[in-house]
Amino acid sequence: QVQLVESGGGLVQAGGSLRLSCAASGRTFLLYRMAWFRQAPGKEREFVGGLVWSGGSPYYDHSLKGRFTISRDNAKNTMYLQMNSLKPEDTAVYYCAAAPTSGGEYDFWGQGAQVTVSS
């Protein structure tokens, strides 16, 4: 199993920035893809962006590219989500997820980090 723990959430004013971290532990050799998702109140969970753990460029939901940046530190088994120019509609619980294969479902999920953007 892989354990994922998010941190870095909080309350920020519109236009501000936050950086979320997702630390992986356990059987980290299972990591192939990692991703960020978010779920706003009353809405379905949506994909934010992701990456292949071994290398390559991150990929994003087209509506968020430019404001959100995903990065990794393989030595620390940690993925980051830098969020800039935050808007009230970015308010959500942000989850990191991991999958051991190139396709299919994400098998491992963190507990989520609340991000609240005030207007």
Contact map, one row per residue, 1 for C-alpha under 8 A:
11100000000000000000000001100000000000000000000000000000000000000000000000000000000000000000000000000000000100000000000
11110000000000000000000111110100000000000000000000000000000000000000000000000000000000000000000000000000000100000000000
11111000000000000000000111000000000000000000000000000000000000000000000000000000000000000000000000000000000111000000000
01111100000000000000011110000000000000000000000000000000000000000000000000000000000000000000000110000000000111100000000
00111110000000000000111100000000000000000000000000000000000000000000000000000000000000000000000100000000000001110000000
00011111000000000001111000000000000000000000000000000000000000000000000000000000000000000000001100000000000001111000000
00001111100000000001110000000000000000000000000000000000000000000000000000000000000000000000000000000000000000001000000
00000111110000000111100000000000000000000000000000000000000000000000000000000000000000000000000000000000000000001000000
00000011111000000111000000000000000000000000000000000000000000000000000000000000000000000000000000000000000000001110000
00000001111100000100000000000000000000000000000000000000000000000000000000000000000000000000000000000000000000001111000
00000000111110000000000000000000000000000000000000000000000000000000000000000000000000000000000000000000000000000011110
00000000011111011100000000000000000000000000000000000000000000000000000000000000000000000000000000000000000000000011110
00000000001111110000000000000000000000000000000000000000000000000000000000000000000001000000000000000000000000000000111
00000000000111110000000000000000000000000000000000000000000000000000000000000000000011110000000000000000000000000000111
00000000000011111000000000000000000000000000000000000000000000000000000000000000000111100000000000000000000000000000000
00000000000111111100000000000000000000000000000000000000000000000000000000000000000111000000000000000000000000000000000
00000000000100111110000000000000000000000000000000000000000000000000000000000000011111000000000000000000000000000000000
00000001110100011111000000000000000000000000000000000000000000000000000000000000011100000000000000000000000000000000000
00000001100000001111100000000000000000000000000000000000000000000000000000000001111000000000000000000000000000000000000
00000111100000000111110000000000000000000000000000000000000000000000000000000001110000000000000000000000000000001000000
00001111000000000011111000000000000000000000000000000000000000000000000000000111100000000000000000000000000000000000000
00011110000000000001111100000000000000000000000000000000000000000000000000000111000000000000000100000000000001000000000
00011100000000000000111110000000000000000000000000000000000000000000000000011110000000000000000000000000000000000000000
01111000000000000000011111010000000000000000000000000000000000000000000000001100000000000000000000000000000000000000000
01110000000000000000001111110000000000000000000000000000000000000000000000001000000000000000000000000000000000000000000
11100000000000000000000111110000000000000000000000000000000000000000000000000000000000000000000000000000000000000000000
11000000000000000000000011111100000000000000000000000000000000000000000000000000000000000000000000000000000000000000000
01000000000000000000000111111110000000000000000000000000000000000000000000001000000000000000000000000000000000000000000
00000000000000000000000000111110000000000000000000000000000000000000000000000000000000000000000000000000000000000000000
01000000000000000000000000111111000000000000000000000000000000000000000000000000000000000000000000110000000000000000000
00000000000000000000000000011111110000000000000000001000000000000000000000000000000000000000000001111000000000000000000
00000000000000000000000000000111110000000000000000011100000000000000000000000000000000000000000001111100000000000000000
00000000000000000000000000000011111000000000000001111000000000000000000000000000000000000000000001111100000000000000000
00000000000000000000000000000011111100000000000001111000000000000000000000000010000000000000000111100000000000000000000
00000000000000000000000000000000111110000000001111100000000000000000000000000000000000000000000111000000000000000000000
00000000000000000000000000000000011111000000001111000000000000000000000000000000100000000000011110000000000000000000000
00000000000000000000000000000000001111100000111110000000000000000000000000000000000000000000011110000000000000000000000
00000000000000000000000000000000000111110000111100000000000000000000000000000000000000000001111000000000000000000000000
00000000000000000000000000000000000011111011110000000000000000000000000000000000000000000001110000000000000000000000000
00000000000000000000000000000000000001111111100000000000000000000000000000000000000000000111100000000000000000000000000
00000000000000000000000000000000000000111110000000000000000000000000000000000000000000000001000000000000000000000000000
00000000000000000000000000000000000000011111000000000000000000000000000000000000000000000000000000000000000000000000000
00000000000000000000000000000000000000111111100000000000000000000000000000000000000000000000000000000000000000000000000
00000000000000000000000000000000000000110111110000000000000000000000000000000000000000000000000000000000000000000000000
00000000000000000000000000000000000011110011111000000000000000000000000000000000000000000000000000000000000000000000000
00000000000000000000000000000000000011100001111100000000000000000000000000000000000000000000000000000000000000000000000
00000000000000000000000000000000001111000000111110000000000010000000000000000000000000000000000000000000000000000000000
00000000000000000000000000000000001111000000011111000000000110010000000000000000000000000000000000000000000000000000000
00000000000000000000000000000000001110000000001111100000011110000000010000000000000000000000000000000000000000000000000
00000000000000000000000000000000111100000000000111110000011100000000010000000000000000000000000000000000000000000000000
00000000000000000000000000000000111000000000000011111011111000000000010000000000000000000000000000000000000000000000000
00000000000000000000000000000001110000000000000001111111110000000000000000000000000000000000000000000000000000000000000
00000000000000000000000000000011110000000000000000111110000000000000000101000000000000000000000000000000000000000000000
00000000000000000000000000000001000000000000000000011111000000000000000000000000000000000000000000000000000000000000000
00000000000000000000000000000000000000000000000000111111100000000000000000000000000000000000000000000000000000000000000
00000000000000000000000000000000000000000000000000110111110000000000000000000000000000000000000000000000000000000000000
00000000000000000000000000000000000000000000000000110011111000000000000000000000000000000000000000000000000000000000000
00000000000000000000000000000000000000000000000011110001111100000000011000000000000000000000000000000000000000000000000
00000000000000000000000000000000000000000000000011100000111110000000000000000000000000000000000000000000000000000000000
00000000000000000000000000000000000000000000000111000000011111011000000000000000000000000000000000000000000000000000000
00000000000000000000000000000000000000000000001110000000001111111000000000000000000000000000000000000000000000000000000
00000000000000000000000000000000000000000000000000000000000111111000000000000000000000000000000000000000000000000000000
00000000000000000000000000000000000000000000000000000000000011111000000000000000000000000000000000000000000000000000000
00000000000000000000000000000000000000000000000100000000000111111111000000000000000000000000000000000000000000000000000
00000000000000000000000000000000000000000000000000000000000111111111100000000000000000000000000000000000000000000000000
00000000000000000000000000000000000000000000000000000000000000011111100000000000000000000000000000000000000000000000000
00000000000000000000000000000000000000000000000000000000000000011111100000000000001111000000000000000000000000000000000
00000000000000000000000000000000000000000000000000000000000000011111110000000000111100000000000000000000000000000000000
00000000000000000000000000000000000000000000000000000000000000001111111000000000111000000000000000000000000000000000000
00000000000000000000000000000000000000000000000011100000010000000001111100000011110000000000000000000000000000000000000
00000000000000000000000000000000000000000000000000000000010000000000111110000011100000000000000000000000000000000000000
00000000000000000000000000000000000000000000000000001000000000000000011111001111000000000000000000000000000000000000000
00000000000000000000000000000000000000000000000000000000000000000000001111111110000000000000000000000000000000000000000
00000000000000000000000000000000000000000000000000001000000000000000000111111100000000000000000000000000000000000000000
00000000000000000000000000000000000000000000000000000000000000000000000011111100000000000000000000000000000000000000000
00000000000000000000001000000000000000000000000000000000000000000000000011111100000000000000000000000000000000000000000
00000000000000000000001110010000000000000000000000000000000000000000000111111110000000000000000000000000000000000000000
00000000000000000000111100000000000000000000000000000000000000000000000111111111000000000000000000000000000000000000000
00000000000000000000111000000000010000000000000000000000000000000000011110001111100000000000000000000000000000000000000
00000000000000000011110000000000000000000000000000000000000000000000011100000111110000000000000000000000000000000000000
00000000000000000011100000000000000100000000000000000000000000000001111000000011111000000000000000000000000000000000000
00000000000000001111000000000000000000000000000000000000000000000001110000000001111100000000000000000000000000000000000
00000000000000001110000000000000000000000000000000000000000000000011100000000000111111000000000000000000000000000000000
00000000000000111100000000000000000000000000000000000000000000000011000000000000011111000000000000000000000000000000000
00000000000001111000000000000000000000000000000000000000000000000010000000000000001111100000000000000000000000000000000
00000000000011111000000000000000000000000000000000000000000000000010000000000000001111110100000000000000000000000000100
00000000000001100000000000000000000000000000000000000000000000000000000000000000000011111110000000000000000000000000111
00000000000001000000000000000000000000000000000000000000000000000000000000000000000001111110000000000000000000000001111
00000000000000000000000000000000000000000000000000000000000000000000000000000000000000111110000000000000000000000000100
00000000000000000000000000000000000000010000000000000000000000000000000000000000000001111111000000000000000000000011100
00000000000000000000000000000000000000010000000000000000000000000000000000000000000000111111100000000000000000000111100
00000000000000000000000000000000000001111000000000000000000000000000000000000000000000000111110000000000000000000111000
00000000000000000000000000000000000001110000000000000000000000000000000000000000000000000011111000000000000000011110000
00000000000000000000000000000000000111100000000000000000000000000000000000000000000000000001111100000000000000011110000
00000100000000000000000000000000000111000000000000000000000000000000000000000000000000000000111110000000000011111000000
00011100000000000000010000000000011110000000000000000000000000000000000000000000000000000000011111000000000011010000000
00010000000000000000000000000000011110000000000000000000000000000000000000000000000000000000001111100000011111000000000
00000000000000000000000000000011111000000000000000000000000000000000000000000000000000000000000111110000011110000000000
00000000000000000000000000000111110000000000000000000000000000000000000000000000000000000000000011111100111100000000000
00000000000000000000000000000111100000000000000000000000000000000000000000000000000000000000000001111100011000000000000
00000000000000000000000000000011100000000000000000000000000000000000000000000000000000000000000000111111000000000000000
00000000000000000000000000000001100000000000000000000000000000000000000000000000000000000000000000111111000000000000000
00000000000000000000000000000000000000000000000000000000000000000000000000000000000000000000000000001111100000000000000
00000000000000000000000000000000000000000000000000000000000000000000000000000000000000000000000000001111110000000000000
00000000000000000000000000000000000000000000000000000000000000000000000000000000000000000000000000100011111000000000000
00000000000000000000000000000000000000000000000000000000000000000000000000000000000000000000000011110001111110000000000
00000000000000000000000000000000000000000000000000000000000000000000000000000000000000000000000011110000111110000000000
11110000000000000000000000000000000000000000000000000000000000000000000000000000000000000000000011100000011111000000000
00110000000000000000000000000000000000000000000000000000000000000000000000000000000000000000001111000000011111100000000
00111100000000000000010000000000000000000000000000000000000000000000000000000000000000000000001110000000000111110000000
00011100000000000000000000000000000000000000000000000000000000000000000000000000000000000000001000000000000011111000000
00001100000000000000000000000000000000000000000000000000000000000000000000000000000000000000111100000000000001111100000
00000111110000000001000000000000000000000000000000000000000000000000000000000000000000000000111000000000000000111110000
00000000110000000000000000000000000000000000000000000000000000000000000000000000000000000011110000000000000000011111000
00000000111100000000000000000000000000000000000000000000000000000000000000000000000000000111110000000000000000001111100
00000000011100000000000000000000000000000000000000000000000000000000000000000000000000010111000000000000000000000111110
00000000001111000000000000000000000000000000000000000000000000000000000000000000000001111110000000000000000000000011111
00000000001111000000000000000000000000000000000000000000000000000000000000000000000000110000000000000000000000000001111
00000000000011000000000000000000000000000000000000000000000000000000000000000000000000110000000000000000000000000000111
